[in-house]
Every structure is written in C-alpha cells, then in structure tokens.
C-alpha cells in the first residue's frame, strides 16, 4: 500500500491571492489522494484559510512587506523542507512566478501549479457559527433589513487598483444614500463615524465576516481588492458589482477579465475607469433599479496594456533569469497571440534595464546615505 505523500503549498499572501490558491489546494487533494497537505502562509493572511477542509496543517511565518526572500528564509528556519515529497510555490510575487503573469492574477497562481486546475475555481471559505452570528447581530443593530438596497462599499484597497481617500468615499456614500431606501456599508479597517444611520461603518467586521455580510446586501461597489474577491467565495453571495478601477495600475487585475477567463457570470460585473463622482453616483442609482440597462450604458471596456511586462523583464534580467523571460513570452502569446504592444514592452524592459538598475542603485546607495 502506497504511503500518502506529504505536500507543502507555499502561498504567503495576499488575502485575495490566497483565496485563488484554495482551488489549487483542492486540486492537490485530487491529484494526490490521501496526501497530508500543509500550507505555508504569512501571519496577516492566516485567517483566510482557517477551517479549510483541504488543509491538514498550516505553517505561519511573519509577514515581511514585499520581501519574499525574507519570508522564505523564515519558512526554512521553521521547518525541514526535505520532509515533504512535493513543494508547490504559487504566490505571484515569488521571482520564478513573475514570468507567469498574463494580465490575470488568478491564472498567474494557477500557472504556478505544474498540473491542470480542473476543480471548480470558486474560492473556499468556511465560516464558523460564531462569525455568522456576529454578522447577523451587526445587521440587526444597524437595521439593515429595513432598506430596499444595501451596498457594500470596498474603499480602502490594498491591491493598488484604485487611489481613493476616506473623505472621497464618504462623500460618495452621502450622495448615494440620498435615496432614502438605500444604505451603504463602508467596509475597511478604517473606522467611520457618521451621523446618517444609512452610512454604516463596516470596520467592526473581519474580512471573513464580511463574506457573511454579503447575504444582507444587494450590490457591491468595489475595486478588485480583498473584499471584492471574498464576495466570490463559497461563503458569500455573489453580488452585482460596480468596480471602480485605475486602468493604468501596474498590476491590473480587472474582474471582467478574470470572470471571462474562468467562465464566471461577467454580466454581473460593471467596470468604470474614470473616477468621476457624479457619474459613479448616477451609475449606482440606475444600477439599483435596472442593472443590465445600467451596465449597457456605463460599462467601460477594459483597456489592455502590458506595462507590467517591462517591469517583469527588468526584474528577471537583473537576476539573469533569461529562460524565465522566454517563459513569460510563451505564457502571454498563448493568451494574446503575437500582440505588438506586448513585444514593445518586452523590448522596453530589455533596453531600459541597465539604466533602471543604475538609477535604483544610486537611490539605494547614495540617497539613503544623505
């Protein structure tokens, strides 16, 4: 009788990316029946995989911002990696995985797993009775049930998909709730105090509990960060969503592109790329009445750009990862064909790499010493 394999899945952060990776965990359980699956995760994301039925053990390492080498060093100090029969590292910022980015973070995660991901891609999130009870109490305290429309507003993204201030978010909320049958929950770690009871502070709820909150809501106003992706999990209700995005973000990850790539209901997604408060408010009001009609009127086509590629090529060149650059080209041509804009960014990354390296070295060594 074969001895079950010991497998380590390394995916340190972020919350949204870890949610994607829960499908990889499920696939591993199918690919290696009876295996003992351990997940290595950063301390700030450990709760996102709590109670996950596919994970037998977790290794928690301290989160170190934008420093995978430091986190990996912690992991090696915590455990003997030789005891694992297989190790899969799927988080996108890990250097070898940079080459796998193709304009969609979820596919970046899946591409890092060496076998096809055939299981349903819905992120697994299993809430406790206590978390669901806390959310129910929250809904009762704020009398959410008396409103015809309840909008969950993600306004403090960690993904870099939108630059929005707390004051701008509150101003939007004030205009949206001028319709007396509408309430808006400002969901972030930032406490909001407002005299209007229809503008509700969502900060007392954790990210996991916010998934339960979706069952009391009718729409999501989001920006492709953790709260948006938690609403796509197994613990949540998939809401019609208006996404406000920055089309020039370096790491762009539009919901529509992801949903189309993975055959999810894109008709529930509307995206806006110009941050015009009056237009956003009008769009939301019309979407509450007739979402398909509002989507036809306001939805903006996702602009395709490859700005990230030049940065990826630079990072790989600095570490002499020439094969990884070829891999990046293959991954993207498979999706986009021989797109000239893509190859322009590859060339830009190669040509500018020496100058960017000199500039970055100057900043680190000279300016830091001043």
C-alpha positions as CSV (number, residue, x, y, z in Angstrom):
1,X,0.0,0.0,0.0
2,X,1.4,3.4,-1.0
3,X,2.4,5.8,1.8
4,X,0.4,9.1,1.5
5,X,2.6,11.9,0.3
6,X,3.5,14.9,2.4
7,X,2.9,18.1,0.3
8,X,3.7,21.7,1.1
9,X,1.8,24.5,-0.6
10,X,3.6,27.8,-0.2
11,X,1.4,30.8,-0.8
12,X,2.3,33.6,1.7
13,X,-0.1,36.5,0.7
14,X,-2.2,38.4,-0.2
15,X,-5.8,37.6,1.0
16,X,-7.3,37.7,-2.5
17,X,-4.4,35.7,-3.9
18,X,-4.7,33.1,-1.1
19,X,-8.4,32.8,-2.0
20,X,-7.4,31.9,-5.5
21,X,-5.0,29.4,-4.2
22,X,-7.7,27.5,-2.3
23,X,-8.6,26.0,-5.7
24,X,-5.0,24.8,-6.0
25,X,-5.3,23.1,-2.6
26,X,-8.5,21.4,-3.7
27,X,-6.7,20.2,-6.9
28,X,-3.8,18.9,-4.9
29,X,-6.1,16.8,-2.8
30,X,-7.5,15.3,-6.1
31,X,-4.1,14.8,-7.7
32,X,-2.6,13.2,-4.6
33,X,-5.3,11.2,-2.9
34,X,-4.9,10.8,0.8
35,X,-2.0,13.3,0.9
36,X,-1.1,15.3,4.0
37,X,-1.3,18.9,2.8
38,X,0.5,21.7,4.7
39,X,0.0,25.4,3.7
40,X,2.8,27.9,4.5
41,X,1.2,31.3,4.9
42,X,2.0,34.8,6.2
43,X,0.7,35.8,9.6
44,X,-1.5,38.6,8.1
45,X,-3.3,36.2,5.8
46,X,-3.6,33.0,8.0
47,X,-7.3,33.6,8.9
48,X,-8.3,33.4,5.2
49,X,-7.7,29.7,5.1
50,X,-8.9,28.8,8.6
51,X,-11.3,25.8,8.7
52,X,-10.5,25.0,5.1
53,X,-11.3,21.3,4.7
54,X,-8.5,20.6,2.2
55,X,-5.7,21.8,4.5
56,X,-4.4,19.5,7.2
57,X,-1.8,21.7,8.7
58,X,-0.5,25.3,8.4
59,X,2.9,26.9,8.9
60,X,2.6,30.6,9.8
61,X,5.5,32.9,9.1
62,X,5.8,36.6,9.9
63,X,4.7,38.9,7.1
64,X,7.5,40.9,5.6
65,X,6.3,43.5,3.1
66,X,7.5,42.9,-0.5
67,X,10.3,40.7,0.6
68,X,9.7,37.1,-0.4
69,X,13.3,36.1,0.3
70,X,13.0,37.1,4.0
71,X,9.7,35.2,4.3
72,X,11.2,32.2,2.6
73,X,14.1,32.3,5.0
74,X,11.7,32.2,7.9
75,X,10.0,29.2,6.4
76,X,13.2,27.3,6.1
77,X,14.1,28.1,9.7
78,X,10.7,26.9,10.9
79,X,10.6,23.6,9.1
80,X,12.7,20.9,7.4
81,X,11.6,21.2,3.8
82,X,13.3,17.9,3.0
83,X,10.5,16.0,4.8
84,X,8.0,17.0,2.0
85,X,7.6,14.8,-1.0
86,X,6.3,17.8,-3.1
87,X,6.6,21.5,-2.7
88,X,4.4,23.9,-4.7
89,X,5.1,27.7,-4.5
90,X,2.2,29.6,-6.1
91,X,2.2,33.2,-4.9
92,X,2.7,35.6,-7.8
93,X,5.5,37.8,-6.4
94,X,7.8,34.9,-5.9
95,X,10.5,35.6,-8.5
96,X,10.1,32.5,-10.8
97,X,6.4,33.1,-10.8
98,X,6.7,36.6,-12.1
99,X,7.1,35.1,-15.6
100,X,3.7,33.5,-15.3
101,X,1.7,36.8,-15.1
102,X,-0.7,37.2,-18.1
103,X,-2.9,40.0,-17.1
104,X,-4.9,38.0,-14.6
105,X,-3.7,37.2,-11.1
106,X,-5.8,34.0,-10.7
107,X,-4.3,32.5,-13.8
108,X,-0.8,33.5,-12.5
109,X,-1.5,31.5,-9.4
110,X,-2.8,28.5,-11.3
111,X,0.1,28.6,-13.8
112,X,2.5,28.2,-10.9
113,X,1.0,24.8,-10.2
114,X,2.5,22.3,-12.6
115,X,-0.7,20.4,-13.3
116,X,-4.0,21.5,-14.7
117,X,-6.5,23.0,-12.3
118,X,-9.8,21.2,-13.2
119,X,-11.7,21.7,-10.0
120,X,-14.3,24.5,-9.6
121,X,-12.4,27.8,-9.2
122,X,-14.7,29.2,-6.5
123,X,-12.5,30.2,-3.5
124,X,-13.2,28.0,-0.5
125,X,-14.1,30.0,2.7
126,X,-15.7,28.1,5.6
127,X,-17.1,30.4,8.3
128,X,-17.7,29.4,11.9
129,X,-21.1,29.7,13.6
130,X,-19.7,32.5,15.7
131,X,-18.7,34.5,12.6
132,X,-22.1,34.1,11.1
133,X,-23.8,35.0,14.4
134,X,-21.7,38.2,14.7
135,X,-22.7,39.3,11.2
136,X,-26.4,38.6,12.0
137,X,-26.1,40.8,15.1
138,X,-24.4,43.5,13.1
139,X,-27.2,43.5,10.6
140,X,-29.8,43.7,13.3
141,X,-28.0,46.5,15.2
142,X,-28.0,48.6,12.0
143,X,-31.5,47.6,10.9
144,X,-30.2,46.7,7.5
145,X,-33.4,44.8,6.8
146,X,-35.4,48.0,6.6
147,X,-33.6,49.2,3.4
148,X,-34.6,48.1,-0.1
149,X,-31.0,48.5,-1.3
150,X,-27.8,47.8,0.8
151,X,-24.5,48.5,-0.9
152,X,-21.2,47.0,0.3
153,X,-18.5,49.6,-0.5
154,X,-14.9,48.5,-0.6
155,X,-13.0,51.8,-0.4
156,X,-9.5,51.1,1.0
157,X,-7.9,48.6,-1.4
158,X,-4.5,47.0,-0.8
159,X,-4.3,45.9,-4.4
160,X,-3.3,49.3,-5.9
161,X,-6.3,49.1,-8.3
162,X,-7.7,52.5,-7.1
163,X,-6.5,55.6,-5.3
164,X,-9.4,56.9,-3.2
165,X,-9.3,58.8,0.1
166,X,-11.6,58.2,3.1
167,X,-13.2,61.6,2.6
168,X,-13.9,60.9,-1.1
169,X,-15.5,57.6,-0.2
170,X,-17.7,59.2,2.5
171,X,-18.7,61.9,0.0
172,X,-19.8,59.3,-2.5
173,X,-21.7,57.4,0.2
174,X,-23.5,60.6,1.2
175,X,-24.7,61.2,-2.4
176,X,-25.7,57.6,-2.9
177,X,-27.9,57.4,0.2
178,X,-29.9,60.5,-0.7
179,X,-32.3,57.8,-1.9
180,X,-33.9,57.1,1.4
181,X,-34.4,53.4,0.7
182,X,-30.6,52.8,0.3
183,X,-27.9,52.1,2.9
184,X,-24.2,51.8,2.3
185,X,-21.7,49.9,4.4
186,X,-18.2,51.4,4.2
187,X,-16.0,48.3,4.5
188,X,-12.4,48.6,5.5
189,X,-10.1,48.6,8.6
190,X,-10.8,52.3,8.9
191,X,-13.4,53.3,11.4
192,X,-16.1,55.6,10.0
193,X,-18.3,57.8,12.2
194,X,-21.3,59.4,10.5
195,X,-24.5,61.0,11.7
196,X,-26.5,59.4,9.0
197,X,-27.6,55.9,10.1
198,X,-27.7,54.8,6.4
199,X,-23.9,55.2,6.2
200,X,-22.7,52.3,8.2
201,X,-19.2,51.6,9.5
202,X,-18.1,48.1,8.4
203,X,-14.8,48.1,10.2
204,X,-16.0,46.0,13.2
205,X,-16.4,43.0,10.9
206,X,-13.4,41.0,9.8
207,X,-12.8,40.2,6.2
208,X,-14.2,36.7,6.8
209,X,-17.3,38.1,8.5
210,X,-17.8,40.5,5.5
211,X,-18.3,37.4,3.4
212,X,-21.3,36.6,5.5
213,X,-22.5,40.2,5.3
214,X,-23.0,39.8,1.5
215,X,-26.1,37.8,2.3
216,X,-27.7,41.0,3.6
217,X,-26.5,43.2,0.7
218,X,-27.9,43.8,-2.8
219,X,-24.8,45.3,-4.5
220,X,-21.0,45.6,-4.3
221,X,-19.2,48.9,-5.0
222,X,-15.6,47.6,-5.2
223,X,-12.1,48.0,-6.6
224,X,-10.7,44.5,-7.2
225,X,-9.2,44.0,-3.8
226,X,-9.7,41.5,-0.9
227,X,-13.3,42.4,-0.2
228,X,-14.3,42.1,-3.8
229,X,-12.7,38.6,-4.0
230,X,-14.2,37.5,-0.7
231,X,-17.6,38.1,-2.2
232,X,-16.8,35.5,-4.9
233,X,-16.1,32.8,-2.2
234,X,-18.1,29.8,-1.2
235,X,-19.2,31.6,2.0
236,X,-20.6,34.7,0.2
237,X,-23.4,35.7,-2.1
238,X,-22.1,36.8,-5.5
239,X,-23.5,40.4,-5.8
240,X,-24.0,42.5,-8.9
241,X,-20.9,44.7,-8.7
242,X,-19.8,48.1,-9.9
243,X,-16.0,48.1,-9.9
244,X,-14.1,51.4,-9.9
245,X,-10.6,50.7,-11.3
246,X,-7.4,52.5,-12.3
247,X,-6.7,51.3,-15.8
248,X,-3.0,52.4,-15.5
249,X,-2.3,50.3,-12.4
250,X,0.9,48.4,-12.8
251,X,-0.6,45.1,-11.6
252,X,-4.0,45.3,-13.3
253,X,-6.5,42.6,-12.4
254,X,-9.9,43.5,-13.7
255,X,-12.8,41.4,-12.6
256,X,-14.3,41.2,-16.1
257,X,-11.1,39.7,-17.5
258,X,-10.9,37.2,-14.7
259,X,-14.6,36.2,-15.0
260,X,-14.3,35.8,-18.8
261,X,-11.1,33.7,-18.5
262,X,-12.7,31.4,-16.0
263,X,-16.3,31.3,-17.4
264,X,-17.9,33.1,-14.5
265,X,-21.0,35.4,-14.8
266,X,-19.5,38.5,-16.3
267,X,-23.0,40.0,-16.8
268,X,-22.9,40.7,-13.0
269,X,-19.9,43.0,-13.4
270,X,-19.8,46.6,-14.4
271,X,-16.5,48.5,-14.5
272,X,-15.7,52.2,-14.5
273,X,-12.3,53.6,-15.2
274,X,-12.7,57.4,-14.9
275,X,-13.2,58.5,-11.3
276,X,-16.0,60.9,-11.8
277,X,-18.0,61.1,-8.6
278,X,-21.2,62.4,-10.2
279,X,-21.1,59.7,-12.9
280,X,-20.4,57.0,-10.3
281,X,-23.4,58.1,-8.2
282,X,-25.7,58.2,-11.2
283,X,-24.4,54.8,-12.3
284,X,-25.1,53.2,-8.9
285,X,-28.6,54.7,-8.7
286,X,-29.5,53.4,-12.1
287,X,-27.9,50.0,-11.5
288,X,-30.0,49.6,-8.3
289,X,-33.1,49.9,-10.5
290,X,-32.0,48.0,-13.6
291,X,-28.5,46.6,-13.6
292,X,-28.4,45.2,-17.1
293,X,-29.6,48.5,-18.6
294,X,-27.1,50.5,-16.5
295,X,-24.3,48.1,-17.5
296,X,-25.1,48.6,-21.1
297,X,-24.9,52.4,-20.6
298,X,-21.9,52.8,-18.2
299,X,-19.7,49.7,-18.5
300,X,-16.3,50.6,-20.0
301,X,-14.1,48.2,-22.0
302,X,-11.1,47.0,-20.1
303,X,-8.1,48.7,-21.7
304,X,-5.5,46.0,-22.5
305,X,-1.9,47.1,-21.7
306,X,1.3,45.3,-20.9
307,X,3.1,47.8,-18.7
308,X,3.7,45.1,-16.2
309,X,5.8,43.2,-18.7
310,X,8.7,45.7,-18.9
311,X,8.9,45.6,-15.1
312,X,8.9,41.8,-15.0
313,X,11.6,41.7,-17.7
314,X,13.7,44.1,-15.7
315,X,13.4,42.0,-12.5
316,X,14.3,38.8,-14.3
317,X,17.2,40.4,-16.3
318,X,18.7,41.7,-13.0
319,X,18.8,38.1,-11.8
320,X,19.9,36.6,-15.1
321,X,16.7,34.6,-15.4
322,X,16.8,34.5,-19.2
323,X,14.7,31.3,-19.5
324,X,12.0,33.0,-17.3
325,X,11.8,35.8,-19.8
326,X,11.2,33.3,-22.6
327,X,8.6,31.6,-20.4
328,X,6.8,35.0,-19.9
329,X,6.7,35.5,-23.6
330,X,5.3,32.0,-24.2
331,X,2.6,32.4,-21.5
332,X,1.4,35.7,-22.9
333,X,1.5,34.8,-26.6
334,X,-0.7,31.8,-25.7
335,X,-3.3,34.2,-24.4
336,X,-2.9,37.2,-26.7
337,X,-1.1,35.9,-29.8
338,X,1.8,37.9,-31.3
339,X,0.5,41.2,-29.9
340,X,2.9,44.0,-31.0
341,X,2.2,46.1,-27.8
342,X,3.4,43.1,-25.7
343,X,6.6,42.7,-27.6
344,X,7.2,46.5,-27.4
345,X,7.1,46.2,-23.6
346,X,9.5,43.2,-23.6
347,X,11.9,45.2,-25.7
348,X,11.4,48.3,-23.4
349,X,12.3,46.1,-20.4
350,X,15.5,44.8,-22.0
351,X,16.7,48.2,-23.3
352,X,15.9,50.2,-20.2
353,X,17.1,47.6,-17.7
354,X,20.7,48.9,-17.4
355,X,19.5,52.5,-16.8
356,X,16.8,51.5,-14.3
357,X,19.4,49.4,-12.5
358,X,21.9,52.3,-12.3
359,X,19.1,54.6,-11.1
360,X,17.9,52.2,-8.4
361,X,21.4,51.5,-7.2
362,X,22.0,55.3,-7.0
363,X,18.9,55.7,-4.9
364,X,19.7,52.9,-2.5
365,X,23.4,53.7,-2.0
366,X,23.7,57.4,-2.4
367,X,20.4,59.0,-1.4
368,X,19.9,56.7,1.5
369,X,23.3,57.8,3.0
370,X,22.3,61.5,2.9
